[in-house]
């Protein structure tokens, strides 16, 4: 599992902070590392457990198309979402009042699974060669060390991105002139 977490203190009304943190399309536009193609709420009514958001983003020149479902929601304080993507991830947002404003903490947890590739079951010389080469195995599984290295690389990329995103949110809320496209 990959987990990144960051907090930022914002000199703004906690209700306004929570409103932005749960206004998914508006918040996403403040992430400079992502190009938002579209984000739509698929569930009518106010945000609550079971609300579904559909995302279409470009991240590192790759299209991401997935849905997040709200799995926990406490108005003014907490929203937790879980994705249907691969890898699966959960995002937890907590807003706490502090003197002069609010503290936002966002944690992102990604569950990577070892990749497995089936070995062809071809007949003839090719099939015999494949079975000999892979010792009769039916699939090749990713080595645990490779998976750990992939998780470490992912965390190394995600942590500074999350910190920069929260700083952009802070700047926007404190000045109302931060990076935001209509």
C-alpha positions in Angstrom: 0.0 0.0 0.0 1.1 3.5 -0.8 0.0 6.3 1.6 0.8 10.0 1.3 -0.6 12.6 3.8 -0.2 16.3 4.1 -1.8 19.1 6.1 -2.1 22.8 5.6 -3.4 25.6 7.9 -5.6 28.0 6.0 -6.7 31.5 7.2 -10.3 31.1 6.1 -13.6 30.2 7.5 -13.7 26.4 8.1 -17.1 26.1 6.4 -15.6 27.8 3.2 -12.6 25.5 3.4 -14.8 22.4 3.6 -17.0 23.7 0.8 -14.0 23.9 -1.5 -12.5 20.6 -0.4 -15.8 18.9 -1.3 -16.5 20.8 -4.4 -14.7 18.2 -6.5 -14.6 19.9 -9.9 -13.4 23.2 -8.4 -10.9 21.6 -6.1 -9.5 19.5 -9.0 -8.8 22.6 -11.1 -6.4 23.8 -8.4 -4.2 20.8 -8.9 -1.6 22.0 -11.4 -0.3 18.5 -12.1 -3.6 17.4 -13.6 -5.5 18.5 -16.7 -9.2 18.2 -15.9 -11.2 17.1 -18.9 -14.4 16.7 -16.9 -15.7 15.8 -13.5 -19.4 15.0 -13.1 -21.4 14.1 -10.1 -23.6 11.1 -11.1 -25.7 11.1 -7.9 -28.4 13.8 -7.5 -28.9 15.8 -4.3 -26.4 16.8 -1.7 -23.1 15.0 -1.1 -23.6 12.0 1.2 -22.4 8.4 1.6 -23.0 6.7 -1.8 -22.5 9.9 -3.9 -20.6 9.0 -7.1 -18.2 11.3 -9.0 -17.0 10.4 -12.5 -13.5 11.8 -13.4 -11.8 12.3 -16.7 -8.3 13.7 -16.2 -4.9 13.7 -17.9 -2.2 12.9 -15.5 1.4 12.7 -16.7 0.2 12.6 -20.3 -2.1 9.6 -19.6 -5.8 9.5 -19.6 -7.5 8.6 -16.3 -11.2 7.7 -16.4 -12.6 6.4 -13.1 -15.3 6.8 -10.5 -15.0 7.7 -6.8 -17.8 6.8 -4.4 -18.2 8.7 -1.1 -17.9 6.1 1.7 -17.9 8.4 4.7 -19.3 11.9 5.0 -19.6 14.3 8.0 -20.8 17.7 6.9 -18.2 20.4 7.7 -15.6 17.9 8.8 -14.9 14.7 6.8 -15.2 13.2 3.3 -13.7 9.8 2.3 -13.9 8.5 -1.2 -13.0 5.2 -2.8 -12.1 4.7 -6.5 -13.0 2.0 -8.9 -9.7 2.4 -10.7 -6.6 0.3 -11.0 -4.9 0.8 -8.7 -7.7 1.3 -6.2 -7.3 4.3 -3.9 -9.1 6.1 -1.0 -8.9 9.8 -0.3 -9.6 11.1 3.1 -10.2 14.8 3.7 -10.5 16.2 7.2 -11.2 19.9 8.0 -10.6 21.0 11.6 -11.2 24.5 13.0 -8.2 26.2 14.4 -7.6 29.7 15.7 -7.8 32.0 12.7 -9.1 29.4 10.3 -8.9 25.7 9.5 -6.5 22.9 9.1 -7.0 20.6 6.1 -5.5 17.1 6.1 -5.7 15.0 3.0 -4.5 11.4 3.0 -4.3 9.3 -0.2 -4.0 5.5 0.1 -3.3 3.4 -3.0 -3.5 -0.4 -3.1 -1.1 -1.9 -5.7 -1.3 -5.5 -6.4 1.4 -7.7 -7.9 1.0 -8.1 -11.6 0.6 -11.6 -13.0 0.9 -12.5 -16.6 -0.4 -15.8 -17.9 2.0 -17.9 -19.8 0.8 -18.9 -23.3 -0.5 -22.5 -23.5 0.5 -22.8 -27.1 1.1 -26.2 -28.6 4.0 -27.3 -30.6 7.6 -26.1 -30.4 6.7 -22.6 -29.1 4.5 -24.0 -26.3 7.1 -26.5 -25.3 9.8 -23.8 -25.2 7.6 -21.5 -23.1 6.8 -24.3 -20.6 10.5 -25.2 -20.4 11.6 -21.5 -20.1 9.1 -20.9 -17.2 9.4 -24.3 -15.5 5.9 -25.3 -16.2 4.4 -22.3 -14.4 1.0 -21.1 -15.5 1.8 -17.4 -14.9 4.7 -15.1 -14.1 4.1 -12.9 -10.9 5.8 -9.7 -10.1 8.5 -10.0 -7.6 7.8 -8.6 -4.1 10.9 -6.4 -4.3 9.8 -4.9 -7.6 6.3 -4.2 -6.2 7.9 -2.5 -3.2 10.2 -0.4 -5.5 7.1 0.6 -7.5 5.3 1.7 -4.3 8.2 3.7 -3.2 8.5 5.5 -6.6 4.8 6.2 -6.5 5.0 7.7 -3.0 8.0 9.8 -4.0 5.9 11.3 -6.9 2.7 11.7 -5.0 3.9 13.4 -1.8 5.2 16.6 -3.3 2.2 16.8 -5.7 -0.2 16.6 -2.8 1.7 19.2 -0.8 1.7 21.6 -3.8 -2.0 21.0 -4.4 -2.8 21.9 -0.7 -0.6 25.0 -1.0 -2.6 26.0 -4.2 -5.8 25.5 -2.3 -4.5 27.6 0.6 -3.4 30.4 -1.7 -6.8 30.3 -3.5 -8.8 30.5 -0.3 -6.7 33.1 1.4 -6.5 35.4 -1.6 -9.4 34.3 -3.8 -7.1 35.0 -6.7 -5.2 31.6 -6.8 -4.8 29.4 -9.8 -8.4 28.7 -11.0 -9.7 28.5 -14.5 -13.4 29.1 -15.1 
